[in-house]
Structure formats: structure tokens, C-alpha cells
Amino acid sequence: MSEGPIRKVLPRLDESLLTHLPPFSKLGRRQIRAILDQATSRRHEEGVAVFSEGAPADRFYLLLDGYIRVVRVTPTGEQVTALHIPAGQLFGIAQALGRDTYPATAITAAESIALSWPMRLWQTFVSEYEGFATETYRTVGNRVGEMNNRIVEMATLRVEQRVANALLRLVNQTGRKVEDGIEIDFPITRQDLSELTGTTLHTVSRLLSAWEREGLVKSRRKRITVCDPHALVVLTEA
């Protein structure tokens, strides 16, 4: 993980970038123009920390392209991937959680482009832009629900069920059709998958190797393709 250089892109963004995204879909072009004129646009390389856990929450973000890994560090210093955020979603929305610091670290899982605004504008967006508050709190609810499901999985499911569930979740959120099946559309390592499922790298490697032999998945450097989603669903329900 690094906090490498970032650079501006696209000095004047077009309103069409936001018109189809739920937090802004109810707004007119003039309102979207005002929102974009207050935004900063940045391109981040893969593996860059956009912000770090515990840092002052001075900006909130919208991911235009790429993927974000939300990472927490345990009291013993272990890194745990809490969830992945695809393009088109808000992140770093500490104000929605009643916080003035970021509750987790946001790391780019692929080259990404994000808009950001000063946190002082948060209440303006909530009060003046129709649909922004509703979609923001729906996003918070969905993410809390996903993390609660993960806690239940940790407590009740065997490790192979947790890994199968994680793969199915990722292909549902970010998958793209390829010749052999559905590929997770961002670089993901076996280490990432072990953090996401609360298991060891050795166990994830053993499971993926076995599933490859059975034709369920294909795994190569930083890329995982699910070849037989139904078989993974059967595994999760066993």
C-alpha cells in the first residue's frame, strides 16, 4: 500500500458523468454543473491509499472509475478487507456515520478516478439536492448489512462456504462476462481473498487449486474467473 502521487484529470467534467448515478439522478443539469464545479478530480494508481483509517475526514468522494478496497486494521495489526466499492458509488462519507475521522482505509484495487468535495459541503448536498440524502443513507444501510452478513458467515459457515460466498458476491458486484465464465473485474490476489474471508492464505490457495481442478474457477495472477457459479452456490448451501 502506498500514498503515491496523484494528478488532476479532465479540468472540466461533463454533466453527463453524474446524471445516471443515484445520488444525483434527480437533479437538473444546472445543479449538477454547480456540483462538478466544486469537485476535485483525481486519478489514482492501483494500490494507493486515497485516505487512511483515523485520519481527519476532510473530504467525501465519488468513484467514477475503478474499484476501492475498504480496509480495517485489527488491534493486533492484521489487515482485514471489509468490502469492495465499485464505480458509481460514494465513499469516505464519514459524516453520514456521525464521524469526523475516516473509519477505515480506502485503497484502490485498480487504477481509479474519483471526484471529491470538502466535507464542509456535506450538509449543503444533503439539504439542497433531492435524492442525495436518501441514496447516501441507502448506501450506508447496504454496507452495514453486507458487513453484518459477513459477521454471521464468520460465526456459522465453514471456510469453503465463506470463500465461495465471497467469490459469488464479487462476481455479482463487479463481474464481467468472459469466454470461460464471469471474471472479477479488478485485480484480486489470494491474500486479498483470505483477508476478505477471515482465513489464511494457505487455505484460500488450497481451495482455489482444488476448485480449479474441478473446473469451478480459474485463477491467475491477480485475476479470478468463476466458471461454474451454480456449483459455488451449491457449496454455500451444503
N, C-alpha and C positions, 0 to 999 in steps of 0.2 A: 504494500500500500504506500502511495506517495502523495504528496500535495504538490504536484508538478505545476509548471507554468500553464496558465490559461490565457486565451486570447479572444478578443471580440470577433463576432461574425455578423454578417448581414446588418449593416448600420441602420437600415430602415426596414423593419419586418412588415410583411403584408398582413392585412386584417384577416385574410382567409386562413391563416395559420391557427386562429383561435375559434373561428365561428362554429366549428363542428365539435369542439371539446365541451363536455358537460358543464364545467364551471362557468363558461362564457356563452353557451349556445342560445341563451335567451336575450342576449344583448344586441343592440344595433351596431352598425359599423363605426359610428362616431364614438360610442362608448369604448369599443374595442381599440380604436385608434388611440384614445386617451390612455388606456391601459398599457398598450405597447410603447407609447412614448415615455412612460415612466419605468419601463423594464430595462434591465441589462441582459444582454445575450452573451453566453459564453460557450465555447467548445472545450470539452474536457477529454483528454486521452483516457484509454482504458486503465483502470487501476488507480485512479485519482480520488482522493477524499474531497468531496465537494464541501462538506463540513464535518466536524468531529463531535462525538458524544461529549456533552458537558460544556461545549463552547457557547458563548452568548448567542442567542437566536436573533440575529440582527437582520436576516433576510428570509423570505419564503420563496419557493421555487415551483416551476412547471417544467416537466421534462418533455421537450419537443421531439427528441430522437434519442435512441439508445435504451439502456437499462441501468437501473440503480439497485445495488445490494444494500439492504439496511442491516447494519452490523452492531451487535452489542458486545461488550466485554464483561465477563463474569468477574466476581470478586477475586477469583483465583487467577485472573489474567487470561482466561481462554476466550477466543473469539467465536461468537455464535452469529450465524446469519439468521436474522429474524424473518425477513421476507424479501421478495424482489418487487420492484416497481417498474412497470412498462411505460413506454412513451404515452403521452397524453394525460398523465396524472400529476397532481400536486404532490410535493414532498417538502420536508422541512417546515411543516405547518405547526410549529410548537405552540403558537397562540391558541389554536383550536383545542389543545390539550391543557390550556391554562398554565403553560410553562414559559419561562424566559431563557431557558437553555435548551439545546437540542438533546432529545432523549436517546439518540443513537447516532452512529456514524453512517454517512451516505457515501458509498464507494461506487464508482462507475464500473459496471460489469462489461461494458463495451464502450467504444468511443461514443460520446453523448453530447447533445446540445440542450442547454437548459436556459430558460428565462428566469430572472429573479427580480424581486422588488424589495425595498426596505420594509422591515416589519412594521414600521410606523404607519404604513398604508393599509395594514390588515383590516382594521375596523372600518375604514372607508370602503374597501371592497365588500365587506360583509353587509354594511348598511345601505350602500348605494347601488350595488349591481345585483339585479334579480337573478336568483338561482345560484349565486356563488356560495352563500352560506349553506343552502340545502345540500348542494353537491359536496361541499367540503365535509360536512358532518356525516354524510353518507359514506364518504371515503374513509373517514376515521372509524366509523362503525364496522365497515367491511374489514379493515385491517385488524381491528381489535378482535373481531370474530375469527379471522384467519389464525391469529396467534393463539386464541383460546382453543381452537381446534387442534393446533399443534401441541398444546399442553396436554389435552386429552389423549392424543396419539401417543405421546411420550409415556403416559401412565398406563395405557391399555393395550397398545399394539406391539407385536413382535417387530424386531428391527427390519426384517424384509418387507413387512407391511408398511412401515414408516417410509422406507426408501421408495417403494412402489407408489405410495400416495404422493410423495414429493415430486416424482417424475411426472405423474399424471397432472398434478397441479401446475407444473411449469409448462407442460405442452398445452394445457388448456389456456393458460395466460399468455404465452408467448410463442407457441408452436407455429411452424410453417411447414407446409407440405413439401416433401422431397421424394425422390424416387423410391427410397426404402421405407418410408413411413412419415413420421412427424418429428422434425428436428427442433430442439430447444434453441430459440433464435438469439442466443447470446453465448459468449464463451463461458463455460462452466466446467470446473475441474472436479475430480473425485473428492478433493479436500473440501471444496465448496459444498458438495452434496453431503459429506459427513457432518459439516457444521450445521447444515440445514435440518438434519435429522437426528442430531444428538447421538451420533455413533462414531466409530473410529474409521480412519482412512482404510485400514486393513479390511474391515468388514464390508465397506462400500465397494472396494476393489474386488473382493471375493464374490459379492453378489452380482456386480456388473459382469464379471468374467463368466459366471455361471449362466446368467441371462443371455449373454452373447452366444454362448454355445447352444442355447435352446432357441435362438432366433427371436428373442423378445426385444432386444435393444442392440444398437451398435454404438460403440464408444471409441472415439479417437481423441487426439489432443484437444482438450477444451471444448469438445463437441459431443453431444449425446443425442442420438436419434431413437425414438420409441418406434419399433417395427410392428409390435403387436399390442396395442393399447388394451384390447379386451383381456388378454392374458394377465396384464398387470392389474386390471380391475378384479379379476378372479382371485389373484393373490391377496389383494387388500381385503377381500371378503372371506377369505379362508378361515 
